[in-house]
Amino acid sequence: MGTAERAERRTRRKWRVSLLSAALLTFGTGVAFGTGTTAAVADPIEGCTATTGAIVAVDFGPFGGKVERGCDTSPTTGYELLSAGGFTTEGTQHDGPGFICRIGSGSFNSGTQYPTPDKEKCVLTPQATAYWSYWTASPGQKTWTYSSLGAMARIPGAGDVDAWVFGSTDIGGTSGKPTFSPDDVRAAGGKPDPDPTGPPPVPPGTVDVAAATRWITGRLTDGERVVDEGATTPNYLLTTEAVYALAGADPKSAAARKAADFLAAPAHTDAYAYPAGRAGIPDATAAARLALVAEATGRDPRAFGGHDLLGDLVKYVCPRDIGDGETIEGCLTKGDFRTTGQSDAQAMAVIALLNGGVTPPADAVKRLTALQCEDGGFTSILIRTGGWCDSDANATALITLALKRAGGHDAVVEKARAHLRKSQLPTGAWPAASYMTTGNAASTGWAAQAMRALGDTPYADAGLFRLSKQQLPGGAFGFEEDLTEPQLYPTAPAVIAAAKSDLVKLTTKKSDPPTPPTTPSPPTTPSPPTTPPGDGPDLKKGIAYLTDTTRLIQGRYYENAPGSGFADYGMTIDGAYALAATGENNAVLRNIVDFLDKGGKDGKGRGVHDWTLIGTKYAGGGYIGKTALLAEAVGRDPRAFGGQDLIAALAKAVCPAPSTAPDRSCAAKGAYTNAPSVFSQSLAVIAQVRAGESAAAADPIAYLESLQEPSGAWPSLIGTPSGAEVDSTAMAAMALDLLPDAKAQAAVDKALAWLAAQQTDDGGFPGASGNSVNSAALAVQGMSLDTPKYRTQIAKARTFLAAQQNGDGGFVVSKGGQPGSDVRASTQAVGGATGISFATLTRSLDGTTPQPVPSGTSGTPGTPVIVTPGGETAGGSSGSGSGGHLASTGTQVAGLAAAAAALVLGGWGTTRAARRRRHRITTGGRA
């Protein structure tokens, strides 16, 4: 079938499905608000190959069936792939069709959708022990990856395979994987290994190393340090990257040594590697990086900045697992360098010790081997045994270099080598993750270093060919292949690779003596900032993206899917929080608030309380709390918002005791009804406390405090086992920071220390979607509760967020993930970058007036009804433009991807230096 014919057939098919869906909605069949879909005629299975189309497999085994397959030769989203592959779906009443609650197939039991209504009502998000989980595999990928994007947001690539499995899994996908392999359901029974014959057949390529080093040197302020645009303090991490690159290109580089001298000044070593004080536990990531700087420039890492960096690394290796005895701050399991949290830092520490003549603790080296995934790659996060393992190219290359240098791990290294060979793209580039289809300059640089060190020169040279095509006119590299903004982070590993060196080689002791150090510049004491630390994202552009009416329908709400008319009220409130945080467009903020408060309806005739479900047995404490919080933030009365007393509803939603099966509305005494996440619990607590109802919130506060783990973190879910999470920890900290008692403040301090320890070298934070924009934004808000202590970490996180902003002002979901801007991630990034806890978020609407609905589309069937404060109604087109979803099944998932999807944001304008404001909060008062 030709391309044109396929496109025409697709258009006809979508039109038929749209008519059928419209008919169902018109006559009221199916679930309320039309959450079901009808199946299309699937393409023949053989039409989907390793280079054409995608296959979806649904396992009906739990319901007495088998695995059913479908093919779509030109899929647009994972959601569309299900429908086009011949399956029918039904969403939830609360979240609409985007959350896949039921799936049916005409090939099984006459098309009956499962689970059946007697087993699952599909009103709210299903419990994490019984739902359809979403898994993906790219061409050549032998194992399944738990999707960090929802089906409506994920764009399947050519040759991809999607799988839907009913049962239990956690938010990281460490359990509940499909029992069949991707090859079992591919059209041709699998695809040969991508590397049966050799490296990609590309011509030689040359990177202009001299131009790249000139660009890097030009980034050094006073020739000695990297300072982000708009910042006054050094970016120490990027300064170390500059040293590595310059020393890799020229072992005698004067510029590298001058920057090393700057880092070796005691004040700067202390600021970067010893934030807890000279006698405190070092930041192991920073200590390892500085030790490598010393070794790269001929300095002594045992006497750098007044510290024995190598001795301190060995001194603070974790002696036991977090579950064995008393918890040790900064430790996850035995062999970790305390406070690292990331596998690249663990590898750097091992390399620094070996090149410094110190034998690293055996457990520290063994820890690296435990990070290898099934496909031979290594994960970027220090996981425990059995944890979700998703291979990362940078981590794989760096750990491979470390283990090769350590020796004695040939089998592990060989497996990693095979993985790097297989994951190299035909262009010669390496993607950040093996299931991605576009190259990444940093990943290509790291992988090329490792391949050359392993003797695989043709593979390394193929990588240089691709880098030569990606090098920007000034000599630098962008983060991704299609980005033209020069960045130091990807440029450094690319330069080292182009110089045909690697991190181990360039830090190996040289025979020539080091150049005598120059006199370091005297340290300066930065003045207290009036804006958040670091060079953050462009908030004006971010707000312009969020308020564009192709996304914000009629300037009032976001849809859960483009053109659906079904409002995503949770994301709409997130957008309102972002507007309130920045103050960039109070008129649009007023429109959103009026729409929610004055009875506005979406294109399906739903108002905000069709989302909170207030007054029903499905009422959600988190949903009610989130709505009440917006009212409080903009000066509206939460006791009369949208025609409801939200504060009274919250008091009613406090659980007196855990519910008994089959009722799962209450997880425990003090939980809120239908609020199965720490995020939801925190939202409701803050709403009650801000309303002066601290006494009514006493049990919920006590329950929230009881959920804190010994490490200082909070899990994501309530009532279901789940791991510690950045998002939930930041939210819980914001909630408890409203309380003046010593117990709550001690819990906050412990939480912030844990948060800071999770930061990755590039400034990001791990989340459900990977190196997550959402998690970084929330971490900024959390750490901003104590800005003086965490200034450096906040600056790094804001710089990370800036790097994830696209030209249209929006943000990607995660670094290295699916390209393109996402509305939900953007609401979170914009508000979070401002740094204020949502618990203190305040924005006056004084001076604003109700705005009319744009004219020209009034009366269109299915368009929203906007009720203005004057009581008039107006219709408008439903428009289009949702940024997709972060949750694994395609929508907001308080019970599954938990914190990642229920986000709230604050602003910087009322930040509390050293939390001075906490002393002005009285019991029952409003923050």
FENKAPE-V870607 format. One record per backbone hydrogen bond with DSSP energy under -1.0 kcal/mol. NH is the residue of the N-H (numbers start at 0). CO is the residue of the C=O. Records with the same first field share a line. If there is no record, write none. Layout:
NH=CO / CO
This chain:
5=1
6=2
7=3
8=4
9=5
10=6
11=7
12=8
13=9
14=10
15=11
16=12
17=13
18=14
19=15
20=16
21=17
22=18
23=19
24=20
25=21
26=22
28=23
33=30
36=88
39=82
42=70
46=43
47=44
48=51
53=71
54=159
55=69
56=161
57=67
58=163
59=65
62=59
63=60
64=59
67=57
69=55
71=53
77=150 / 153
78=150
80=76
81=77
82=78
83=79
84=80
85=82
86=81
87=103
89=101
90=34
91=95
92=121
93=122
95=91
98=95
99=888
100=89
101=89
102=113
103=87
107=104
110=104 / 107
111=108
113=102
118=115
119=115
129=126
130=166
132=164
134=162
135=144
136=160
140=137
144=135
146=133
149=884
152=149
153=149
158=52
159=156
160=136
161=54
162=134
163=56
164=132
166=130
168=127
172=169
184=181
188=185
201=199
208=206
211=207
212=208
213=209
214=210
215=211
216=212
217=213
218=215
219=216
220=224
222=219
223=220
224=220
230=227
234=225
235=233
238=234
239=235
240=236
241=237
242=238
243=239
244=240
245=241
246=242
247=243
248=244
249=245
252=249
256=252
257=253
258=254
259=255
260=256
261=257
262=258
263=259
264=261
267=264
268=264
269=265
270=266
271=267
272=268
273=269
276=273
279=276
282=272
286=282
287=283
288=284
289=285
290=286
291=287
292=288
293=289
294=290
295=291
296=292
298=293
302=299
303=306
306=303
308=300 / 306
311=307
312=308
313=309
314=310
315=311
316=313
317=335
321=331
323=320
330=327
334=317
335=332
337=315
338=329
339=336
342=379
345=341
346=342
347=343
348=344
349=345
350=346
351=347
352=348
353=349
354=350
355=351
356=353
357=352
364=360
365=361
366=362
368=364
369=365
370=367
371=368
372=376
375=372
378=370
381=340
382=380
386=383
391=377
392=431
395=391
396=392
397=393
398=394
399=395
400=396
401=397
402=398
403=399
404=400
405=401
406=402
412=408
413=409
414=410
415=411
416=412
417=413
418=414
419=415
420=416
421=417
422=418
424=428
427=424
435=432
439=429
443=439
444=440
445=441
446=442
447=443
448=444
449=445
450=446
451=447
452=448
453=449
454=451
455=450
456=454
459=455
460=456
461=457
462=458
463=459
464=460
465=461
466=462
467=463
468=464
469=465
470=466
471=475
474=471
482=479
486=476
490=486
491=487
493=489
494=490
495=491
496=492
497=493
498=494
499=496
500=495
505=501
507=504
535=533
538=536
541=537
542=538
543=539
544=540
545=541
546=542
550=547
551=547
552=550 / 556
554=551
555=552
556=552
559=565
563=560
567=557
568=566
571=567
572=568
573=569
574=570
575=571
576=572
577=573
578=574
579=575
580=576
581=577
582=578
588=584
589=585
590=586
591=587
592=588
593=589
594=590
595=591
596=592
597=593
599=594
600=864
601=605
602=564
604=601
609=606
610=607
611=607
612=608
615=612
618=615
619=611
620=672
623=619
624=620
625=621
626=622
627=623
628=624
629=625
630=626
631=627
632=628
633=629
635=630
639=636
640=643
643=640
645=637 / 643
648=644
649=645
650=646
651=647
652=648
654=670
658=665
662=659
669=654
670=667
672=652
673=664
674=671
677=715
680=676
681=677
682=678
683=679
684=680
685=681
686=682
687=683
688=684
689=685
690=686
691=688
692=687
696=692
697=694
700=696
701=697
702=698
703=699
704=700
705=701
707=704
708=712
711=708
715=722
717=675
724=713
728=724
729=725
730=726
731=727
732=728
733=729
734=730
735=731
736=732
737=734
738=735
744=740
745=741
746=742
747=743
748=744
749=745
750=746
751=747
752=748
753=749
754=750
755=751
756=752
757=754
758=755
759=763
762=759
766=769
769=766
771=764 / 769
772=812
775=771
776=772
777=773
778=774
779=775
780=776
781=777
782=778
783=779
784=781
785=782
789=785
793=789
794=790
795=791
796=792
797=793
798=794
799=795
800=796
801=797
802=798
803=800
804=801
805=809
808=805
811=803
814=770
816=813
821=810
825=821
826=822
827=823
828=824
829=825
830=826
831=827
832=828
834=831
839=836
842=632
847=844
859=856
862=859
864=600
865=873
867=871
870=867
873=865
889=886
897=892
899=896
900=897
910=907
914=911
915=912
918=915
919=916
920=917
924=921
